[in-house]
């Protein structure tokens, strides 16, 4: 199963970018052994629309274009906060059900619109706090690498 990331906003050079590249690189190497392939990151510019609702709608339309028929994991503070093991098992079930693609979507400063949240297969939160876009990418990259290590049977310190 191919796993991609759709992100509103561009990641600039710096320590966060280095961490993102490191963990997505690790995921890309570990994933194929368990049937997961990292298909990369699709970055789109933040909408320049005047209203929040219009910006959210424009960004949602671009997400739907990118998503196609992929399973959608939406990152949103209103989502569920699964453990790493729960996320790994969810991804494994989706892979084992024969789904060919999954997308993790990171919204812009205004977040995702209600229609996108309703259309998502799973809405995930990394906590109720507001996190900078760059740190969310780091946390997502690390969690996808952790998913791969859990699914490959590497000892997990929380088990």
FENJOHU-V46062 format. One record per pair of residues at least 24 apart in sequence whose ideal C-beta (glycine too) atoms are under 8 Angstrom apart, sorted by the first residue. I is the first residue (numbers start at 1). J is the second residue. If there is no record, write none. Layout:
I_J / I_J
This chain:
1_35 / 1_36 / 1_37 / 1_91 / 1_94 / 1_95 / 1_99 / 1_100 / 1_101 / 1_102 / 2_37 / 2_38 / 2_39 / 2_100 / 2_101 / 2_102 / 3_31 / 3_36 / 3_37 / 3_38 / 3_39 / 3_91 / 3_101 / 3_102 / 3_103 / 3_104 / 3_144 / 4_38 / 4_39 / 4_40 / 4_41 / 4_42 / 4_66 / 4_70 / 4_101 / 4_102 / 4_103 / 4_104 / 5_40 / 5_41 / 5_42 / 5_103 / 5_104 / 5_105 / 5_106 / 5_137 / 5_140 / 6_41 / 6_42 / 6_44 / 6_63 / 6_66 / 6_67 / 6_103 / 6_104 / 6_105 / 6_106 / 7_41 / 7_42 / 7_43 / 7_44 / 7_105 / 7_106 / 7_133 / 7_137 / 8_43 / 8_44 / 8_45 / 8_46 / 8_47 / 8_59 / 8_106 / 8_107 / 8_108 / 8_133 / 9_43 / 9_45 / 9_46 / 9_106 / 9_108 / 9_109 / 9_133 / 10_43 / 10_45 / 11_41 / 11_43 / 11_133 / 11_134 / 11_137 / 12_134 / 14_134 / 16_134 / 16_135 / 16_137 / 16_138 / 17_134 / 19_138 / 19_141 / 19_142 / 20_134 / 20_137 / 20_138 / 20_141 / 22_141 / 23_138 / 23_141 / 23_142 / 23_144 / 23_145 / 24_141 / 24_144 / 24_145 / 26_145 / 26_148 / 27_141 / 27_144 / 27_145 / 27_147 / 27_148 / 30_145 / 30_148 / 30_149 / 30_152 / 31_148 / 33_152 / 34_92 / 34_148 / 34_151 / 34_152 / 35_95 / 36_91 / 36_95 / 36_147 / 36_148 / 36_151 / 38_144 / 39_101 / 42_66 / 46_108 / 46_109 / 47_108 / 52_110 / 53_113 / 55_108 / 55_110 / 56_107 / 56_110 / 56_111 / 56_112 / 56_113 / 56_116 / 57_113 / 59_107 / 59_108 / 59_110 / 59_112 / 59_113 / 60_112 / 60_113 / 60_115 / 60_116 / 63_103 / 63_105 / 63_116 / 64_119 / 66_103 / 67_103 / 67_105 / 68_101 / 69_101 / 70_99 / 70_100 / 70_101 / 70_102 / 70_103 / 71_99 / 71_101 / 71_102 / 71_103 / 71_121 / 71_122 / 72_102 / 72_103 / 72_105 / 72_116 / 72_119 / 72_120 / 72_121 / 72_122 / 73_102 / 73_103 / 73_104 / 73_105 / 73_120 / 73_121 / 73_122 / 73_123 / 73_124 / 74_105 / 74_107 / 74_112 / 74_116 / 74_117 / 74_120 / 74_122 / 74_123 / 74_124 / 75_104 / 75_105 / 75_106 / 75_107 / 75_123 / 75_124 / 75_125 / 75_126 / 75_136 / 75_140 / 76_107 / 76_111 / 76_112 / 76_117 / 76_123 / 76_124 / 76_125 / 77_111 / 77_125 / 77_127 / 77_128 / 77_129 / 77_130 / 78_117 / 78_123 / 78_125 / 79_122 / 79_123 / 79_124 / 79_125 / 80_122 / 80_123 / 80_124 / 80_125 / 81_124 / 81_125 / 81_126 / 81_127 / 82_124 / 83_158 / 84_143 / 84_146 / 84_147 / 84_150 / 84_156 / 84_158 / 85_150 / 85_156 / 85_158 / 85_159 / 87_124 / 87_143 / 87_147 / 88_146 / 88_147 / 88_150 / 88_151 / 90_122 / 91_147 / 91_151 / 92_151 / 94_121 / 104_140 / 104_144 / 106_133 / 106_136 / 106_137 / 106_140 / 108_133 / 109_133
